[in-house]
Amino acid sequence: MEAKEFIDEGRLVPDGIMLRLISERLSQPDCEAGFILDGYPRTLVQADGLEEAGVKIDAVLSIEVPDEEIERRLTGRRVCGGCGRSYHTKYNTSALEGQCDDCNGVLIRRLDDEPGVVLNRLRIYHESTEPLKGWYESRGLLRTVVSHEQVAVTTERTFAALGILT
């Protein structure tokens, strides 16, 4: 709940809270064989914290998407206020505009997908997270993937960057 307040406002969760949450999660038995961190670390302090904690990182993916595309994708997301089903104004539309196909509930834009919040999140990314690319590149761990509008193409590129055969 403490982290949710920051996320809903489009701000990064403070490093101390994130390090505590991640360390606790990685200590669970299901992480012994490996894990994927999605969107973490987001700051150099967090990356240092992981390294100091002895967390071994095999590879870091940077999926490159232009800011304008991120803004379009996020501000176009909609969720049903009734059942929670996800939609998008371009990629996954409902049969009736603004209405859920499953329960006829009203489709709404999440608070963190409001245009002002999205722009603030992008600003914070460029200030606080983007420097991690150089940090991980200097350690030989960075793998860059150019995003594609089709998820299957981005997935294929991701597997190739990681050396995974399909």
C-alpha positions in Angstrom: 0.0 0.0 0.0 2.9 2.3 0.8 4.3 1.9 -2.8 0.8 2.2 -4.4 0.5 5.9 -3.3 3.6 6.8 -5.3 2.7 4.7 -8.3 -0.8 6.2 -8.5 0.7 9.7 -8.6 3.1 8.7 -11.4 6.2 9.0 -9.1 8.9 6.5 -8.5 8.7 4.5 -5.3 11.6 5.5 -3.0 14.7 3.4 -3.2 14.6 2.2 0.4 11.0 0.8 0.0 11.9 -0.8 -3.3 15.1 -2.4 -2.1 13.2 -3.9 0.9 10.4 -5.2 -1.3 12.7 -6.8 -3.9 15.0 -8.3 -1.3 12.1 -9.9 0.5 10.7 -11.3 -2.7 14.0 -12.7 -4.0 14.4 -14.6 -0.8 11.4 -16.7 -1.6 12.0 -20.4 -2.6 10.5 -19.9 -6.0 13.3 -17.5 -6.9 16.1 -20.0 -6.2 16.2 -21.2 -9.8 16.1 -17.7 -11.3 13.9 -14.7 -11.7 13.0 -11.8 -14.0 12.8 -8.3 -12.7 10.5 -6.1 -14.8 11.2 -2.4 -14.4 13.6 -2.8 -11.6 16.1 -1.4 -10.7 15.0 2.1 -11.7 17.9 4.1 -10.2 21.6 3.8 -9.8 21.1 3.5 -6.0 18.8 0.5 -6.5 21.3 -1.2 -8.9 24.1 -0.6 -6.4 21.9 -2.1 -3.7 21.2 -5.2 -5.7 24.9 -5.6 -6.4 25.8 -5.1 -2.8 23.2 -7.7 -1.8 25.0 -10.2 -4.0 22.1 -10.5 -6.5 23.5 -12.0 -9.7 22.1 -10.4 -12.9 22.7 -12.3 -16.1 21.3 -9.7 -18.6 19.5 -6.4 -18.7 17.0 -5.7 -21.4 16.3 -2.2 -22.7 13.3 -2.3 -24.9 13.6 1.0 -26.9 10.3 2.8 -27.6 10.0 6.5 -28.6 8.4 8.7 -26.0 5.6 9.6 -28.3 4.7 6.0 -28.8 4.8 5.3 -25.0 2.5 8.2 -24.5 0.1 7.0 -27.2 0.1 3.4 -25.8 -0.5 4.4 -22.2 -3.1 7.1 -22.7 -5.0 4.8 -24.9 -5.4 2.1 -22.3 -8.8 1.5 -20.8 -10.1 -0.8 -18.1 -13.6 -1.9 -17.2 -14.8 -0.3 -14.0 -16.9 -3.4 -13.4 -14.8 -6.5 -14.1 -11.4 -5.1 -14.7 -10.9 -6.3 -18.3 -8.3 -4.4 -20.2 -8.8 -2.6 -23.6 -7.0 -0.1 -25.8 -8.4 2.5 -28.0 -6.3 1.3 -31.0 -5.1 -2.3 -30.3 -7.9 -3.9 -28.3 -11.2 -2.1 -28.8 -14.5 -3.1 -27.3 -17.5 -3.9 -29.6 -19.3 -0.8 -28.3 -17.1 2.2 -27.6 -16.7 2.9 -23.9 -18.5 -0.4 -22.9 -17.0 -3.7 -21.7 -17.8 -6.7 -23.9 -18.0 -9.0 -20.9 -20.1 -7.2 -18.3 -21.3 -4.0 -20.1 -19.4 -1.9 -17.5 -18.0 1.5 -18.3 -14.4 1.7 -19.6 -12.3 4.1 -17.8 -8.7 5.5 -18.0 -6.6 4.6 -15.0 -5.2 7.5 -13.0 -1.6 6.5 -13.9 -2.5 6.6 -17.6 -3.7 10.3 -17.6 -1.6 12.3 -20.1 0.0 14.6 -17.4 1.0 11.6 -15.3 2.5 9.7 -18.3 4.5 12.8 -19.2 5.8 13.1 -15.7 6.7 9.4 -15.6 8.7 9.8 -18.9 10.5 12.9 -17.4 11.5 10.9 -14.3 12.6 7.9 -16.5 15.0 10.1 -18.5 16.4 11.7 -15.3 16.6 8.7 -13.0 16.4 5.4 -15.0 18.0 6.0 -18.3 21.5 6.4 -16.8 21.3 2.7 -15.8 21.8 1.7 -19.5 25.4 3.0 -19.3 25.9 1.5 -15.9 24.9 -2.0 -17.1 26.6 -1.6 -20.5 29.9 -1.0 -18.7 29.4 -4.4 -17.0 28.6 -6.1 -20.3 25.1 -6.9 -19.3 23.0 -4.6 -21.5 20.9 -6.0 -24.3 19.1 -3.5 -26.5 15.8 -4.4 -28.3 14.1 -2.0 -30.7 10.4 -2.3 -30.0 7.8 -3.1 -32.7 4.1 -2.4 -32.7 3.5 -6.2 -33.0 4.2 -7.9 -29.7 5.3 -11.1 -31.6 8.1 -9.2 -33.4 9.3 -7.5 -30.2 9.3 -11.0 -28.5 11.3 -12.5 -31.3 13.8 -9.6 -31.0 14.0 -10.1 -27.3 14.7 -13.8 -27.6 17.5 -13.0 -30.1 19.1 -10.4 -27.8 19.1 -13.0 -25.0 20.4 -15.8 -27.3 17.3 -17.8 -26.8 16.4 -20.0 -29.8 12.7 -20.4 -30.7 
